[in-house]
């Protein structure tokens, strides 16, 4: 999981996500599925998801 914010800083590790602001790929974390309180019919989209995955892999040196 990566947090999303509307406070865009212009960092290279941020990914624009329509309707959410920016995803902060430099702050990946894990959460328990028990913490998910509600699901929606929206998602970040395949392009943004791929960008987030690539940034995380680069940051981790994978």
Secondary structure, DSSP 8 states (H G I E B T S, - for coil): ---EES-----TTEEEETTTEEEEGGG-----GGG-----S----HHHHHHHHHHHHHHHT-
